[in-house]
Amino acid sequence: MSEVLTKTVAAEGLANSVSPWRSFVRNYRRSPTAVAALFVIVVIALVAVFAPLLVSHDPNIGGTAALMPPLSEGHILGTDHLGRDLWAQLAFGARVSLTVGILAALSALTIGVLIGALSGYFGGWTDAVLMRLSEFFQTLPRFVVALIVVALFGTGLFKLILVIGFLSWPQTARIVRSSVLSLRETTFVEAARVGGMKPSAIIVREILPNVAAPIVVVTALAIASAILLEAGLSFFGVGDPNLPSWGTMLNQAQEYLRQAWWMALFPGLAIAIMVLCFNIVSDGLNDALNPKLRQVE
């Protein structure tokens, strides 16, 4: 009996000694699909970072070999109607998609966390005003509003990031609010309040670290949404004209669908794969960060 008790205590001690990071990695690796999706995102990110080293053609300069099919000499994915190399455009277009997706998601994260934390912690009229503001932004058709704003104030990568980020924060705000509401009356928050800690310090030091899991999950989804929105805006011709974009490539491929199917196929697949992978990674993060699924083997 004592030997069984000793083994049980030792097992519990080992479980408690496992770091949160190792526990997260082990739980995330339980989903092969999520691991594969993360691997694909990392590969695309590396292609975007090292694009100048991986391509031998300028994505913005055409040549005499227009509408060359895939696997042509010197053009693995073929060329477009201006003779520009599609592989070069895809590689540099990944930079635009990831830059817009990540920075727009971070912008939405900053606004959403701020509004959600203030709304959930203070409640009352603060909560009522901020949530009505959030509901107003949620009712806006994001794509139409972004299209109008960019068309009125001009194109540019920085403007795209600001517009998409400013229209994407309500979902983050509502998730943070609900989490803060469930934590603001807990014992450790009450202890910090009694100890004289300021509300801002309580929110930043005590509450937000415990809300990190849903924030990470919703941020992954926001990146996918921002990439899709940027591609849609570029498809309608309001993206940055000075940078290659997957959406712009699809726009230019419309007139050549019959004689040059590869012009639409590769950027379309790139957008679909990127968005799908971020959604799968979001599901994997949700499973790995869910306390109910944290089991120590």
C-alpha positions, 0 to 999 in steps of 0.5 A: 500500500505504501509503495502504491502511495509513493508512486502516486505522489511521485507521479503527481510531483512529476506532473506538477514539474512539467513546464507550461510550454512543454505541456502546450507543445505536447498537447499541440502535437497531438493533432497531426493536422495542426502540426502540418498546417503550422509547418506549411505556414512556416515554409511560406513565411521562410519563402517570404523572408528569403524571396530575393534569394529564392527567385531569379526574376524581378516580379515587377519586370516583364519579358518577351516570353509571355503566357509561358506554361508551368515548367517552362525553361527558366519559369517553373510556374510559367509567366503572365501576360506581361512575361513576368515570372509567376514564382517570383510574384508568388514569393514576393506576394507572400510578403504582402499577405503575411505582413498585412495579415500579421500587422492588421491582426496585431492592430485589431488585437491591441484595440480589442484587448484594450476595449474588452479589458476596460469593458469587462473590468469596470462594467456599468456605463463603461461596459454599455458604451463600449459594447454598443460601439463594438456592436456597431462595428460588427454590423458594418460590412467590413469588405465594403467599408474597407473598399470605400475607405481605401478608394477614398483615401488612396492605396498603400500597404500601411493604409490597408493594415490600418483599415483592416485592423480598425475593422477587425477588433470587435470579436477580440474585444467581446472575447476579452470582455467575457474572460475578464468578467469571469476573472474580476471577482476571483480571489487573486484579483480581490487580493490585489485590489485590497492590497492597493494595486491600481486597476490598470496594474490589476488588468495588466498583471493579474487578469490579462495573463490569464486571458492569453489563451483565447486571445492567441486563438482569436489572433490566429483567426484574425490573421486568416481573415486579414489575409483574405480581406487584403486579397479581396481588396487587391482583386478589386484593384485597391491594393498597393499597386507597387507591390505584387499581391496574390489578389492582384494576380487573380485580378489580372488572370481574369482575361486569360483563364482559358489560354493561361489557367496557371495565372489564376490557379497558383495565387488562388491555391496560395490564398486558400492554403494560407487561410485554411492553415491559419484556421487549422492552427487556430483549432490546434491552439484552442485544443492545446490551450484548453485547460480541460485537455491538458493531460499529463501522460 
